[in-house]
């Protein structure tokens, strides 16, 4: 995690951006309508920064920005194809570009990733992945602090509902 990953792009390991294969051995009751890969994300690995792979090399920056703005405020869209190629840790399809996208809010980036991943975009299949290596240390601190606030907000509600459910039926009084 560096504050300026563009300074030395060859020192960054991007192997976590490789697309996972779809899971085909799920039990029928767990299968969804759409095939998905199984991957879990920690708080630190989710990010407002995304790398968008598979954008055809026909000058689609403006179209990509329009598509991404449907999901939230976009602060940055930057072509990083050469920097990613320089690392050598990720194979890039021929005649496609890689873009670094930064959303204003994490939940907007999460939504864009969910809805745009594996979608057709001008003949190319998009692959979006979180890029936490492009966050600054301060952004990481803010993200973790925000997560703590979210948990502090949710936990008291859950504890109260659990306590109420565990009370004997005679003690539960319906309040109007």
LINPE-V731616 format. One record per backbone hydrogen bond with DSSP energy under -1.0 kcal/mol. CO is the residue of the C=O (numbers start at 1). NH is the residue of the N-H. E is the energy in kcal/mol with one decimal. If there is no record, write none. Layout:
co=CO nh=NH e=E
co=CO nh=NH e=E
This chain:
co=4 nh=7 e=-1.4
co=8 nh=11 e=-1.4
co=9 nh=12 e=-1.0
co=14 nh=17 e=-2.1
co=15 nh=18 e=-1.4
co=27 nh=30 e=-1.5
co=36 nh=23 e=-2.3
co=42 nh=46 e=-1.4
co=48 nh=103 e=-2.3
co=49 nh=131 e=-2.7
co=50 nh=101 e=-2.9
co=51 nh=129 e=-1.9
co=52 nh=99 e=-2.1
co=53 nh=127 e=-2.0
co=55 nh=97 e=-3.5
co=56 nh=58 e=-1.9
co=60 nh=64 e=-2.6
co=61 nh=65 e=-2.4
co=62 nh=66 e=-2.2
co=63 nh=67 e=-2.3
co=64 nh=68 e=-2.5
co=65 nh=69 e=-2.3
co=68 nh=71 e=-1.9
co=73 nh=104 e=-2.4
co=76 nh=102 e=-2.3
co=78 nh=100 e=-3.5
co=80 nh=84 e=-2.3
co=81 nh=85 e=-2.6
co=82 nh=86 e=-2.0
co=84 nh=88 e=-1.0
co=93 nh=96 e=-1.1
co=95 nh=57 e=-2.0
co=97 nh=55 e=-1.6
co=98 nh=80 e=-2.7
co=99 nh=52 e=-3.0
co=100 nh=78 e=-2.5
co=101 nh=50 e=-3.1
co=102 nh=75 e=-3.2
co=102 nh=76 e=-1.4
co=105 nh=109 e=-1.6
co=106 nh=110 e=-2.6
co=107 nh=111 e=-2.0
co=108 nh=112 e=-2.4
co=109 nh=113 e=-2.5
co=110 nh=114 e=-2.2
co=111 nh=115 e=-2.5
co=112 nh=116 e=-2.4
co=113 nh=117 e=-1.6
co=116 nh=119 e=-1.8
co=119 nh=126 e=-2.9
co=121 nh=124 e=-1.7
co=124 nh=121 e=-3.3
co=126 nh=118 e=-2.5
co=127 nh=53 e=-3.2
co=129 nh=51 e=-2.8
co=131 nh=134 e=-1.8
co=132 nh=135 e=-1.6
co=136 nh=140 e=-1.9
co=137 nh=141 e=-2.3
co=138 nh=142 e=-2.4
co=139 nh=143 e=-2.3
co=140 nh=144 e=-2.4
co=141 nh=145 e=-2.4
co=142 nh=146 e=-2.4
co=143 nh=147 e=-2.1
co=144 nh=148 e=-2.1
co=145 nh=149 e=-2.1
co=146 nh=150 e=-2.2
co=147 nh=151 e=-2.4
co=148 nh=152 e=-2.7
co=149 nh=153 e=-1.8
co=150 nh=154 e=-1.9
co=151 nh=155 e=-3.0
co=154 nh=158 e=-2.0
co=155 nh=159 e=-2.8
co=156 nh=160 e=-2.0
co=157 nh=161 e=-2.1
co=158 nh=162 e=-2.1
co=159 nh=163 e=-2.4
co=160 nh=164 e=-2.5
co=161 nh=165 e=-1.7
co=162 nh=166 e=-1.4
co=168 nh=172 e=-1.1
